[in-house]
Amino acid sequence: MTENITVQEMGEDSDLWIVTGTTDAHSAEEAVRQWCEKTMEQTIEAFLDADDLVEFTITFRKDWYWLPGGDPENPLDEAALVYPKFDLMLPDMAAVIGPFSGFLVKA
């Protein structure tokens, strides 16, 4: 079975990513490492000035949703990643994109 893994950077600090297309935490971590080398042209350790191997905190959920941003041309610009446990009162469920599963990976 071929996985179609995607990595999307979250926020502006370059230390948080959402990884979809796999249910394996090791694959998610490796995808983030490869994304950093391709996108930032350096290892995550070099980017973060880490002396040792960067360890990731990885959270898997099956009920992620995107709450689109205010730009109808690009709804994922400024979108919020949410899930029902903490976001029970979503303002407009019709606008929500999801559910989908994925890993939240934090350096």
DSSP file (Angstrom, degrees, kcal/mol; ACC not computed):
  #  RESIDUE AA STRUCTURE BP1 BP2  ACC     N-H-->O    O-->H-N    N-H-->O    O-->H-N    TCO  KAPPA ALPHA  PHI   PSI    X-CA   Y-CA   Z-CA
    1    1 A M              0   0    0      0, 0.0     2,-0.5     0, 0.0     0, 0.0   0.000 360.0 360.0 360.0 130.4    0.0    0.0    0.0
    2    2 A T        -     0   0    0      2,-0.0     2,-0.3     0, 0.0     0, 0.0  -0.797 360.0-143.2 -95.0 129.3    1.4    3.4   -1.0
    3    3 A E        -     0   0    0     -2,-0.5     2,-0.6     1,-0.0    19,-0.1  -0.689   3.9-151.9 -89.9 144.2    0.9    6.3    1.5
    4    4 A N        -     0   0    0     17,-0.5     2,-0.3    -2,-0.3    18,-0.1  -0.743  26.7-173.9-112.3  79.7    0.2    9.8    0.2
    5    5 A I        -     0   0    0     -2,-0.6     2,-0.4    16,-0.1    16,-0.2  -0.584   6.1-171.6 -83.6 132.4    1.7   11.7    3.1
    6    6 A T  E     -A   20   0A   0     14,-2.4    14,-2.0    -2,-0.3     2,-0.4  -0.957   7.7-158.1-122.0 145.1    1.4   15.5    3.3
    7    7 A V  E     -A   19   0A   0     -2,-0.4     2,-0.5    12,-0.2    12,-0.2  -0.983   8.8-175.0-122.1 129.0    3.0   17.8    5.7
    8    8 A Q  E     -A   18   0A   0     10,-2.3    10,-2.6    -2,-0.4     2,-0.2  -0.988  23.0-129.3-127.4 125.0    1.6   21.3    6.4
    9    9 A E  E     -A   17   0A   0     -2,-0.5     2,-0.5     8,-0.2     8,-0.3  -0.467  21.4-149.5 -70.4 140.0    3.4   23.8    8.6
   10   10 A M        -     0   0    0      6,-3.2     5,-0.4    -2,-0.2     6,-0.4  -0.939  53.6 -16.5-113.3 132.3    1.2   25.3   11.3
   11   11 A G  S    S-     0   0    0     -2,-0.5     3,-0.1     1,-0.2     5,-0.1  -0.181  87.7 -73.7  73.7-166.7    1.8   28.8   12.6
   12   12 A E  S    S+     0   0    0      1,-0.1    -1,-0.2     2,-0.1    -3,-0.0   0.424 109.8  78.1-111.5  -2.2    4.8   31.0   12.1
   13   13 A D  S    S-     0   0    0     -3,-0.3    -1,-0.1     3,-0.0    -2,-0.1   0.537  87.2-133.3 -90.1  -6.0    7.3   29.4   14.5
   14   14 A S  S    S+     0   0    0     -4,-0.3    -3,-0.1     2,-0.2     3,-0.1   0.852  82.1  97.6  56.6  38.6    8.3   26.5   12.2
   15   15 A D        +     0   0    0     -5,-0.4    92,-2.3     1,-0.2     2,-0.3   0.181  69.7  64.2-136.1  17.7    8.0   24.0   15.1
   16   16 A L  E     + B   0 106A   0     -6,-0.4    -6,-3.2    90,-0.2     2,-0.3  -0.982  55.6 170.5-146.9 130.1    4.5   22.6   14.5
   17   17 A W  E     -AB   9 105A   0     88,-2.6    88,-3.0    -2,-0.3     2,-0.5  -0.962  27.7-137.8-137.8 152.4    3.1   20.6   11.6
   18   18 A I  E     -AB   8 104A   0    -10,-2.6   -10,-2.3    -2,-0.3     2,-0.5  -0.966  23.3-164.9-107.8 129.1    0.0   18.6   10.6
   19   19 A V  E     +AB   7 103A   0     84,-2.8    84,-2.9    -2,-0.5     2,-0.3  -0.964  10.8 175.3-118.9 122.9    0.8   15.3    8.9
   20   20 A T  E     +A    6   0A   0    -14,-2.0   -14,-2.4    -2,-0.5    82,-0.1  -0.792  50.2  57.2-120.6 165.3   -1.9   13.5    7.0
   21   21 A G  S    S+     0   0    0     80,-0.4   -17,-0.5    -2,-0.3     2,-0.3   0.522  94.9  70.0  93.9   7.2   -1.9   10.3    4.8
   22   22 A T        -     0   0    0     -3,-0.2    -1,-0.2   -19,-0.1    81,-0.1  -0.986  54.2-159.6-148.6 156.0   -0.5    7.9    7.4
   23   23 A T  S    S+     0   0    0     -2,-0.3     2,-0.5    -3,-0.1    79,-0.0   0.146  71.0  96.9-116.7  15.6   -1.5    6.2   10.6
   24   24 A D     >  -     0   0    0      1,-0.1     4,-1.9    79,-0.0     5,-0.1  -0.927  61.1-155.0-111.9 120.9    2.1    5.6   11.6
   25   25 A A  H  > S+     0   0    0     -2,-0.5     4,-2.4     1,-0.2     5,-0.2   0.865  96.2  54.1 -62.9 -37.7    3.8    8.0   14.0
   26   26 A H  H  > S+     0   0    0      1,-0.2     4,-2.6     2,-0.2    -1,-0.2   0.910 108.3  49.7 -63.9 -41.2    7.3    7.1   12.8
   27   27 A S  H  > S+     0   0    0      2,-0.2     4,-2.3     1,-0.2    -1,-0.2   0.881 109.8  51.9 -63.1 -38.1    6.3    7.9    9.2
   28   28 A A  H  X S+     0   0    0     -4,-1.9     4,-1.9     2,-0.2    -2,-0.2   0.921 110.7  47.3 -64.5 -43.9    4.9   11.2   10.4
   29   29 A E  H  X S+     0   0    0     -4,-2.4     4,-2.3     1,-0.2    -2,-0.2   0.934 113.0  48.1 -63.0 -46.2    8.1   12.1   12.1
   30   30 A E  H  X S+     0   0    0     -4,-2.6     4,-2.6     1,-0.2    -1,-0.2   0.875 108.8  54.8 -62.8 -37.0   10.2   11.1    9.1
   31   31 A A  H  X S+     0   0    0     -4,-2.3     4,-2.4     2,-0.2    -1,-0.2   0.895 108.7  48.2 -63.2 -39.8    7.9   13.1    6.8
   32   32 A V  H  X S+     0   0    0     -4,-1.9     4,-2.5     2,-0.2    -2,-0.2   0.918 111.0  50.5 -66.5 -43.1    8.5   16.2    8.9
   33   33 A R  H  X S+     0   0    0     -4,-2.3     4,-2.1     1,-0.2    -2,-0.2   0.931 113.5  45.1 -59.7 -45.7   12.3   15.7    8.9
   34   34 A Q  H  X S+     0   0    0     -4,-2.6     4,-2.3     1,-0.2     5,-0.2   0.888 110.9  53.9 -66.0 -38.9   12.2   15.3    5.1
   35   35 A W  H  X S+     0   0    0     -4,-2.4     4,-3.4     1,-0.2     5,-0.4   0.918 108.5  49.8 -60.8 -43.7    9.9   18.3    4.7
   36   36 A C  H  X>S+     0   0    0     -4,-2.5     4,-2.4     1,-0.2     6,-0.9   0.921 111.4  48.2 -61.9 -44.6   12.4   20.4    6.8
   37   37 A E  H  <5S+     0   0    0     -4,-2.1     4,-0.4     4,-0.2    -1,-0.2   0.885 118.8  39.9 -65.2 -37.8   15.3   19.3    4.7
   38   38 A K  H  <5S+     0   0    0     -4,-2.3    -2,-0.2    -5,-0.2    -1,-0.2   0.926 125.3  34.6 -75.8 -45.9   13.5   20.1    1.4
   39   39 A T  H  <5S+     0   0    0     -4,-3.4    -3,-0.2    -5,-0.2    -2,-0.2   0.910 132.1  27.1 -79.1 -44.7   11.8   23.3    2.5
   40   40 A M  T  <5S-     0   0    0     -4,-2.4    -3,-0.2    -5,-0.4    -1,-0.2   0.497  97.0-131.2 -99.1  -5.1   14.4   24.9    4.7
   41   41 A E  S   <S+     0   0    0     -5,-0.5     2,-0.3    -4,-0.4    -4,-0.2   0.806  79.2  73.8  57.5  33.4   17.4   23.2    3.1
   42   42 A Q  S    S-     0   0    0     -6,-0.9    -2,-0.3     0, 0.0    -1,-0.2  -0.968  90.4 -87.1-160.6 163.2   18.7   22.1    6.4
   43   43 A T     >  -     0   0    0     -2,-0.3     4,-2.5     1,-0.1     5,-0.2  -0.297  38.4-114.2 -70.1 161.1   18.0   19.5    9.1
   44   44 A I  H  > S+     0   0    0      1,-0.2     4,-2.3     2,-0.2     6,-0.2   0.854 118.5  56.6 -63.3 -34.1   15.5   20.3   11.8
   45   45 A E  H  4>S+     0   0    0      2,-0.2     5,-2.8     1,-0.2     4,-0.3   0.920 109.2  44.4 -64.1 -43.7   18.4   20.2   14.3
   46   46 A A  H >45S+     0   0    0      3,-0.2     3,-0.9     1,-0.2    -2,-0.2   0.911 113.0  51.9 -66.2 -41.9   20.4   22.8   12.4
   47   47 A F  H 3<5S+     0   0    0     -4,-2.5    -2,-0.2     1,-0.2    -1,-0.2   0.897 116.5  38.9 -62.1 -40.6   17.3   25.0   12.0
   48   48 A L  T 3<5S-     0   0    0     -4,-2.3    -1,-0.2    -5,-0.2    -2,-0.2   0.362 108.6-122.3 -91.3   4.9   16.5   24.9   15.7
   49   49 A D  T < 5 +     0   0    0     -3,-0.9     2,-0.3    -4,-0.3    -3,-0.2   0.886  51.9 169.5  54.3  41.6   20.2   25.1   16.7
   50   50 A A      < -     0   0    0     -5,-2.8    -1,-0.2    -6,-0.2     4,-0.1  -0.670  34.8-156.6 -87.6 138.0   19.8   21.9   18.6
   51   51 A D  S    S+     0   0    0     -2,-0.3     2,-0.2     2,-0.1    -1,-0.1   0.770  80.4  35.7 -80.1 -27.9   22.9   20.1   19.9
   52   52 A D  S    S-     0   0    0      1,-0.1     2,-0.1    -7,-0.1    -2,-0.1  -0.653 109.1 -64.5-118.8 174.6   21.1   16.7   20.0
   53   53 A L        -     0   0    0     -2,-0.2     2,-0.3     1,-0.1    -1,-0.1  -0.405  58.9-114.9 -59.4 128.3   18.6   14.9   17.9
   54   54 A V        -     0   0    0     -2,-0.1     2,-0.4    -4,-0.1    -1,-0.1  -0.507  27.0-149.2 -69.2 129.8   15.3   16.8   18.0
   55   55 A E        -     0   0    0     -2,-0.3     2,-0.3    52,-0.2    -1,-0.0  -0.851  12.0-145.4-100.5 138.9   12.5   14.8   19.7
   56   56 A F        -     0   0    0     -2,-0.4     2,-0.6    49,-0.0    51,-0.2  -0.754   9.4-138.6-104.9 148.4    9.0   15.4   18.6
   57   57 A T  E     -C  106   0A   0     49,-2.8    49,-2.6    -2,-0.3     2,-0.5  -0.940  29.9-165.9 -98.7 124.4    5.7   15.3   20.5
   58   58 A I  E     -C  105   0A   0     -2,-0.6     2,-0.4    47,-0.2    47,-0.2  -0.955  12.5-175.8-123.5 127.0    3.2   13.5   18.2
   59   59 A T  E     -C  104   0A   0     45,-2.3    45,-3.0    -2,-0.5     2,-0.5  -0.983   8.5-159.3-122.6 127.2   -0.6   13.5   18.7
   60   60 A F  E     +C  103   0A   0     -2,-0.4     2,-0.3    43,-0.2    43,-0.2  -0.901  15.7 170.8-107.4 132.8   -2.9   11.5   16.4
   61   61 A R  E     -C  102   0A   0     41,-2.2    41,-2.2    -2,-0.5     3,-0.3  -0.985  29.2-158.9-137.7 150.5   -6.6   12.3   16.1
   62   62 A K  E    S+     0   0A   0     -2,-0.3    39,-0.1    39,-0.2    -1,-0.1   0.331  88.5  60.4-103.9   3.3   -9.3   11.0   13.8
   63   63 A D  E     +     0   0A   0     36,-0.1    38,-0.2    39,-0.1    -1,-0.1  -0.134  65.4 143.1-129.5  38.9  -11.6   14.0   14.3
   64   64 A W  E     -C  100   0A   0     36,-2.1    36,-1.7    -3,-0.3     2,-0.3  -0.486  25.1-172.8 -73.0 150.1   -9.6   17.1   13.1
   65   65 A Y  E     - D   0  82A   0     17,-2.6    17,-2.9    34,-0.2     2,-0.5  -0.983  20.6-133.8-138.3 149.5  -11.5   19.8   11.3
   66   66 A W  E     -CD  97  81A   0     31,-3.0    31,-2.9    -2,-0.3    15,-0.2  -0.929  10.2-157.1-100.1 127.2  -10.4   23.0    9.5
   67   67 A L  E     - D   0  80A   0     13,-3.1    13,-2.4    -2,-0.5    29,-0.1  -0.908  33.1-123.8 -98.7 104.3  -12.4   26.1   10.3
   68   68 A P        -     0   0    0      0, 0.0     8,-0.2     0, 0.0    10,-0.1  -0.010  18.0-120.1 -56.7 151.7  -11.7   28.2    7.2
   69   69 A G        -     0   0    0      6,-3.1     9,-0.2     2,-0.2    10,-0.1  -0.066  37.0 -89.9 -76.6-174.4  -10.2   31.6    7.3
   70   70 A G  S    S+     0   0    0      7,-0.1     8,-0.1     8,-0.1     3,-0.1   0.504  98.9  92.3 -81.5  -5.2  -11.9   34.7    6.1
   71   71 A D    >   -     0   0    0      6,-0.5     3,-0.8     3,-0.4     6,-0.3  -0.807  55.3-166.0 -95.9 108.0  -10.5   34.6    2.5
   72   72 A P  T 3  S+     0   0    0      0, 0.0    -1,-0.2     0, 0.0     4,-0.1   0.771  89.2  58.6 -64.0 -24.3  -13.0   32.7    0.2
   73   73 A E  T 3  S+     0   0    0      1,-0.3    -2,-0.0    -3,-0.1    -3,-0.0   0.828 124.2  19.3 -71.8 -31.4  -10.2   32.5   -2.5
   74   74 A N  S X  S+     0   0    0     -3,-0.8     3,-2.0     3,-0.1    -3,-0.4  -0.693  70.9 179.0-138.9  81.5   -8.0   30.6   -0.1
   75   75 A P  T 3  S+     0   0    0      0, 0.0    -6,-3.1     0, 0.0    -1,-0.1   0.703  80.1  57.6 -64.3 -19.8  -10.0   29.1    2.8
   76   76 A L  T >  S+     0   0    0     -8,-0.2     3,-1.5     2,-0.1     2,-0.5   0.553  78.8 105.6 -88.2  -5.5   -7.0   27.5    4.5
   77   77 A D  T <  S-     0   0    0     -3,-2.0    -6,-0.5     1,-0.3    -8,-0.2  -0.641 104.0  -3.8 -71.3 122.3   -5.2   30.8    4.8
   78   78 A E  T 3  S+     0   0    0     -2,-0.5    -1,-0.3     1,-0.2    -8,-0.1   0.693 100.8 157.3  64.5  20.7   -5.5   31.8    8.5
   79   79 A A    <   -     0   0    0     -3,-1.5     2,-0.4   -10,-0.1    -1,-0.2  -0.337  38.3-128.0 -70.3 158.0   -7.7   28.7    9.0
   80   80 A A  E     -D   67   0A   0    -13,-2.4   -13,-3.1    -3,-0.1     2,-0.6  -0.921   7.9-138.3-109.8 134.5   -7.9   27.1   12.5
   81   81 A L  E     +D   66   0A   0     -2,-0.4     2,-0.3   -15,-0.2   -15,-0.2  -0.827  39.3 165.9 -88.9 121.1   -7.3   23.5   13.2
   82   82 A V  E     -D   65   0A   0    -17,-2.9   -17,-2.6    -2,-0.6     3,-0.0  -0.867  27.0-162.2-133.4 163.1  -10.0   22.3   15.6
   83   83 A Y    >>  -     0   0    0     -2,-0.3     4,-1.3   -19,-0.2     3,-1.2  -0.983  34.3-111.2-146.2 151.6  -11.5   19.2   17.0
   84   84 A P  T 34 S+     0   0    0      0, 0.0   -20,-0.1     0, 0.0     5,-0.0   0.744 104.2  70.1 -57.3 -33.0  -14.8   18.7   18.8
   85   85 A K  T 34 S+     0   0    0      1,-0.2     3,-0.3     2,-0.2    -3,-0.0   0.891 118.8  20.2 -54.8 -41.5  -13.6   18.0   22.4
   86   86 A F  T <4 S+     0   0    0     -3,-1.2    -1,-0.2     1,-0.2     3,-0.2   0.534 128.0  50.7-103.7  -9.0  -12.3   21.6   22.8
   87   87 A D    ><  +     0   0    0     -4,-1.3     3,-0.6     1,-0.1    -1,-0.2  -0.376  59.2 144.3-126.9  53.5  -14.4   23.3   20.2
   88   88 A L  T 3   +     0   0    0     -3,-0.3     2,-0.5     1,-0.3    -1,-0.1   0.750  69.8  56.3 -67.3 -23.8  -17.9   22.1   20.9
   89   89 A M  T 3  S+     0   0    0     -3,-0.2    -1,-0.3    -5,-0.0    -3,-0.0  -0.447  71.6 174.6-108.0  58.8  -19.4   25.5   19.9
   90   90 A L    <   -     0   0    0     -3,-0.6     3,-0.4    -2,-0.5     6,-0.0  -0.454  31.3-134.4 -64.5 135.9  -18.1   25.9   16.3
   91   91 A P  S    S+     0   0    0      0, 0.0     2,-0.3     0, 0.0    -1,-0.1   0.837  88.6  13.9 -66.6 -35.2  -19.7   29.0   14.9
   92   92 A D    >>  -     0   0    0      1,-0.1     3,-1.7     2,-0.0     4,-0.6  -0.720  58.7-176.3-146.0  89.4  -20.7   27.7   11.5
   93   93 A M  G >4 S+     0   0    0     -3,-0.4     3,-0.7    -2,-0.3    -1,-0.1   0.768  84.3  65.6 -60.1 -25.5  -20.6   23.9   11.1
   94   94 A A  G 34 S+     0   0    0      1,-0.2    -1,-0.3     3,-0.0    -2,-0.0   0.801 101.9  48.8 -66.5 -27.2  -21.5   24.3    7.4
   95   95 A A  G <4 S+     0   0    0     -3,-1.7    -1,-0.2     2,-0.1    -2,-0.2   0.606  87.4 109.2 -86.5 -12.3  -18.2   26.0    6.7
   96   96 A V    <<  -     0   0    0     -3,-0.7     2,-0.6    -4,-0.6   -29,-0.2  -0.416  60.1-145.3 -72.5 138.1  -16.0   23.4    8.5
   97   97 A I  E     - C   0  66A   0    -31,-2.9   -31,-3.0    -2,-0.1     3,-0.1  -0.912  48.7 -28.7-103.6 119.8  -13.8   21.2    6.4
   98   98 A G  E     -     0   0A   0     -2,-0.6   -33,-0.2     1,-0.2     2,-0.2  -0.895  27.6-124.8 141.8-170.8  -13.5   17.6    7.7
   99   99 A P  E     +     0   0A   0      0, 0.0     2,-0.3     0, 0.0    -1,-0.2   0.454  57.8 150.8 -80.1 160.8  -13.4   15.5    9.6
  100  100 A F  E     - C   0  64A   0    -36,-1.7   -36,-2.1    -2,-0.2     2,-0.3  -0.964  38.1-120.7-148.1 164.2  -10.0   14.0    8.7
  101  101 A S  E     +     0   0A   0     -2,-0.3   -80,-0.4   -38,-0.2     2,-0.3  -0.780  43.1 129.8-108.2 153.4   -7.3   12.2   10.6
  102  102 A G  E     - C   0  61A   0    -41,-2.2   -41,-2.2    -2,-0.3     2,-0.4  -0.974  48.7 -91.1 178.0 172.2   -3.7   13.2   11.1
  103  103 A F  E     -BC  19  60A   0    -84,-2.9   -84,-2.8    -2,-0.3     2,-0.6  -0.840  20.0-147.9-102.8 138.2   -0.8   13.8   13.4
  104  104 A L  E     -BC  18  59A   0    -45,-3.0   -45,-2.3    -2,-0.4     2,-0.5  -0.948  23.7-165.7 -99.4 118.3    0.0   17.0   15.1
  105  105 A V  E     -BC  17  58A   0    -88,-3.0   -88,-2.6    -2,-0.6     2,-0.4  -0.928   7.4-174.7-114.1 124.1    3.8   17.0   15.3
  106  106 A K  E      BC  16  57A   0    -49,-2.6   -49,-2.8    -2,-0.5   -90,-0.2  -0.969 360.0 360.0-122.8 132.2    5.6   19.5   17.5
  107  107 A A              0   0    0    -92,-2.3   -52,-0.2    -2,-0.4   -91,-0.1   0.446 360.0 360.0 -83.7 360.0    9.4   19.9   17.8
